[in-house]
Amino acid sequence: MNKGESQSIINNFIMLLAESSYSMDDIKSKVEDSIIAIYKDPKFRHSYSQIFATIKTQIMPSDKYNIDFLSMNVETLYDLNDRDNGWGDEVKNKINKLCDHIMLETSRMGYFNNQFAQYQDLEKQLKDNTLSVRKTGKKLKDASKELTKAQATIDSLRSESVTVLSIFAAIMLAGIGGFSVLGNFVKAVSDISNYRFFITASFLGLILFNVVFMLIYMIARLTGKNIYTICTDSHKDINSDCVYSNCNNNCCGINRVRKRLPYIFWSNVILAAIIVISLFIEHVDLIKIMSYICSKR
């Protein structure tokens, strides 16, 4: 039997020890049936590298074998080899070396597997921590954006509030001033004609109405509110807006006011009409009075 065949028998014996847990008698029988004859050859020395390769490539990857069975059976073989079993001292020494080499490799494999498992746990923890840091960073980034938006909204609301309050105060002052003028006008109503009363009242109403509307219009533009009505052109899109130039119908300024702000347009027309009619009637009455005076002379 050559050395390669003898080493193959040793390798098979090691795999046999890894298959199951055996009693001392079973192990003695297997040893005497397989490796005793090989170790009695004084020139034979088992290969340590072959033991490593057998455990690494045959026993560790396979579900058929168990490294714990191998360790327990080698411990039993140690005890068996210490007894007087007639194997001879040279054979016992070789078996002890075989047991030492097997235990060394199983210990090293166990240590390596333990370190590898710890490495995998650390790698998993590192990946989890990295993912957690990325999620936290994203949340902080989103929170920073939201905070910036909130700050911008607060600043905008603050400026709009100041502007609205200022314009509201202007509206109040304009109203108070207008009512003051109207009060003085009412006091002097007995000294003027009815037509001059309508002229003056309409003129004051025209000024106050347009001033208040312009102030309200400024508030609406600052706050983004729409105080327009829908354009009266039936052929136009309901979303078209001549203010922001997305309307294809190029109307003049007065026509725009009539279509988009009819309450402003007709209020001004009515007040202006009252003024014009009152002026006309006042002028006609004045002509009649002058003609009557001239005829008396």
C-alpha positions in Angstrom: 0.0 0.0 0.0 1.5 3.3 -1.0 1.5 6.5 1.0 -1.4 8.1 -0.9 -3.7 5.1 -0.3 -2.7 5.0 3.4 -3.5 8.8 3.8 -6.8 8.2 2.1 -7.7 5.6 4.7 -6.7 8.1 7.5 -9.0 10.8 5.9 -11.9 8.3 5.7 -11.3 7.4 9.3 -11.5 11.1 10.3 -14.8 11.5 8.4 -16.1 8.4 10.1 -15.5 9.9 13.5 -17.5 13.0 12.4 -20.6 11.0 11.4 -21.9 10.1 14.9 -21.1 9.7 18.6 -19.5 6.3 19.2 -18.7 4.3 22.3 -15.2 3.4 23.2 -15.6 -0.2 22.0 -17.0 1.0 18.7 -14.0 3.3 18.2 -11.6 0.6 19.2 -13.1 -1.7 16.5 -12.9 1.0 13.8 -9.3 1.8 14.7 -8.2 -1.8 14.6 -10.1 -2.3 11.3 -8.6 0.7 9.5 -5.5 2.5 10.8 -3.6 0.2 13.1 -2.1 -1.7 10.2 -1.1 1.6 8.5 0.6 3.0 11.6 2.6 -0.2 12.2 4.6 0.7 9.1 7.6 2.6 10.6 8.0 4.7 7.5 4.5 6.0 7.3 3.7 9.5 8.7 0.2 11.0 8.2 0.0 14.4 6.4 -1.0 17.3 8.6 -2.1 19.3 5.5 -4.4 16.4 4.5 -6.1 16.4 7.9 -6.7 20.2 7.5 -8.1 19.7 4.0 -10.4 16.9 5.0 -11.9 18.9 7.9 -12.1 22.0 5.8 -13.5 20.7 2.6 -15.3 17.5 3.5 -16.6 17.8 7.1 -17.3 21.5 7.6 -19.5 22.1 4.4 -21.5 18.9 4.7 -24.7 18.3 6.7 -23.7 14.6 7.0 -20.9 15.4 9.4 -20.7 17.3 12.7 -17.5 18.8 14.1 -18.8 18.3 17.7 -19.1 14.5 17.0 -15.5 14.6 15.8 -14.2 16.3 18.9 -16.1 13.9 21.3 -14.9 10.8 19.4 -11.3 12.1 19.4 -11.5 12.6 23.2 -12.7 9.0 23.5 -9.8 7.9 21.2 -7.4 9.7 23.6 -8.7 7.8 26.5 -8.6 4.5 24.6 -5.1 5.1 23.5 -3.9 5.5 27.1 -5.0 2.0 28.0 -3.1 -1.3 27.5 -4.7 -2.5 24.3 -1.7 -4.2 22.7 -1.1 -1.6 19.9 2.4 -0.9 20.7 4.2 2.4 21.8 5.0 3.5 18.2 1.4 3.1 17.0 0.1 4.8 20.2 2.5 7.8 19.5 1.3 8.1 16.0 -2.4 7.9 17.1 -1.7 10.6 19.7 -0.2 12.9 17.0 -3.3 12.2 14.9 -5.6 13.1 17.8 -3.5 16.3 18.5 -3.6 17.4 14.9 -7.4 16.8 14.6 -8.1 18.7 17.9 -5.8 21.5 16.8 -7.7 21.9 13.5 -11.2 21.6 15.1 -10.1 24.2 17.7 -8.8 26.5 15.0 -12.0 26.0 12.9 -14.2 26.7 15.9 -12.2 29.9 16.7 -12.3 30.9 13.0 -16.1 30.3 12.8 -16.6 32.2 16.0 -14.6 35.2 14.8 -16.3 35.0 11.4 -19.7 35.0 13.1 -18.7 38.0 15.2 -17.5 39.7 12.1 -20.8 39.1 10.4 -22.7 40.5 13.4 -20.5 43.6 13.4 -20.9 44.0 9.7 -24.7 43.7 10.1 -24.6 46.2 13.0 -22.5 48.6 10.9 -24.9 48.4 8.0 -27.9 48.9 10.3 -26.1 51.9 11.9 -25.2 53.3 8.5 -28.8 53.0 7.4 -30.1 54.5 10.6 -27.6 57.4 10.2 -28.8 58.0 6.6 -32.4 57.9 7.7 -31.7 60.3 10.5 -29.7 62.6 8.2 -32.6 62.6 5.7 -35.1 63.4 8.5 -32.9 66.2 9.8 -32.6 67.5 6.2 -36.3 67.4 5.7 -36.9 69.0 9.1 -34.4 71.7 8.2 -36.3 72.3 4.9 -39.6 72.4 6.8 -38.1 74.8 9.3 -36.9 77.1 6.6 -40.3 77.0 4.9 -42.0 77.7 8.2 -39.6 80.6 8.9 -40.3 82.0 5.4 -44.0 81.6 5.9 -43.8 83.4 9.3 -41.8 86.2 7.8 -44.2 86.5 4.9 -47.2 86.5 7.3 -45.5 89.1 9.5 -44.9 91.4 6.6 -48.4 90.8 5.2 -50.0 91.4 8.6 -48.1 94.7 8.9 -49.1 95.7 5.4 -52.8 94.7 5.9 -53.0 96.5 9.2 -51.5 99.6 7.6 -53.9 99.6 4.7 -56.8 98.9 7.1 -55.7 101.9 9.1 -55.6 103.9 5.9 -59.2 102.7 5.1 -60.4 103.8 8.5 -58.7 107.2 8.1 -60.2 107.6 4.7 -63.6 106.6 6.0 -63.4 108.9 9.0 -62.2 111.8 6.8 -65.0 111.1 4.3 -67.6 111.1 7.0 -66.2 114.3 8.4 -66.5 116.0 5.1 -70.0 114.5 4.6 -71.0 115.8 8.0 -69.9 119.3 7.1 -71.7 119.0 3.9 -74.9 118.0 5.6 -74.7 121.0 7.8 -74.5 123.2 4.8 -77.3 121.4 2.8 -79.8 124.1 3.6 -77.7 126.7 1.8 -77.4 124.9 -1.5 -79.8 123.6 -4.1 -81.0 120.0 -4.4 -78.9 119.4 -7.5 -75.7 120.7 -6.0 -76.4 118.4 -3.0 -76.6 115.4 -5.4 -73.5 116.6 -7.3 -71.4 116.9 -4.1 -72.7 113.7 -2.5 -72.1 111.7 -5.7 -68.6 113.2 -6.0 -67.7 112.3 -2.4 -69.1 108.8 -2.9 -67.1 108.4 -6.1 -63.9 109.3 -4.3 -64.5 107.3 -1.1 -65.7 104.2 -3.0 -62.7 104.1 -5.4 -60.2 104.9 -2.6 -61.5 102.1 -0.4 -61.6 99.7 -3.3 -58.0 100.4 -4.3 -56.9 99.8 -0.7 -58.8 96.5 -0.6 -57.4 95.6 -4.0 -53.9 96.2 -2.6 -54.6 93.9 0.3 -56.0 91.2 -2.0 -52.8 91.3 -4.2 -50.5 91.1 -1.1 -52.4 88.1 0.4 -52.9 86.3 -2.9 -56.7 86.5 -2.8 -58.9 87.0 -5.9 -61.5 89.8 -5.8 -62.4 89.5 -9.5 -65.5 87.9 -11.0 -65.5 85.5 -14.0 -65.0 87.3 -17.3 -68.3 87.8 -19.1 -66.9 86.7 -22.5 -68.7 83.4 -23.1 -66.1 82.2 -25.7 -63.2 82.5 -23.2 -61.8 79.8 -20.9 -63.1 80.1 -17.4 -59.5 80.1 -16.1 -58.3 82.9 -18.4 -57.1 86.0 -16.7 -56.4 89.3 -18.3 -54.4 90.4 -15.2 -51.7 87.8 -15.7 -51.8 88.0 -19.5 -53.1 84.4 -20.2 -56.1 85.7 -22.1 -56.1 85.9 -25.9 -58.7 88.6 -26.1 -56.9 92.0 -25.9 -59.4 94.3 -24.3 -58.9 98.0 -23.4 -58.7 99.0 -19.8 -62.3 100.2 -19.3 -63.6 97.1 -21.1 -61.5 94.9 -18.7 -63.0 96.7 -15.7 -66.6 96.2 -17.1 -66.0 92.5 -17.7 -64.0 91.5 -14.6 -65.2 94.1 -12.1 -68.8 94.9 -13.0 -69.7 96.2 -9.5 -66.9 98.8 -9.7 -67.7 99.7 -13.3 -71.5 100.2 -12.8 -71.0 102.0 -9.4 -68.8 104.5 -11.0 -71.1 104.9 -14.0 -74.1 105.5 -11.8 -72.3 108.0 -9.6 -70.8 109.8 -12.7 -74.3 109.8 -14.3 -75.8 111.4 -11.2 -73.1 114.1 -11.3 -73.6 114.8 -15.0 -77.4 114.8 -14.8 -77.4 117.1 -11.7 -74.9 119.4 -13.4 -77.1 119.5 -16.5 -80.2 120.2 -14.6 -78.5 122.8 -12.4 -77.2 124.5 -15.6 -80.6 124.5 -17.3 -82.3 125.9 -14.2 -79.6 128.6 -14.0 -80.2 129.5 -17.6 -84.0 129.8 -16.9 -83.3 132.0 -13.9 -81.0 134.3 -15.8 -83.6 134.5 -18.7 -86.4 135.3 -16.2 -84.3 138.1 -14.6 -83.4 139.5 -18.0 -87.1 139.5 -19.1 -88.1 141.5 -16.0 -85.7 144.2 -16.8 
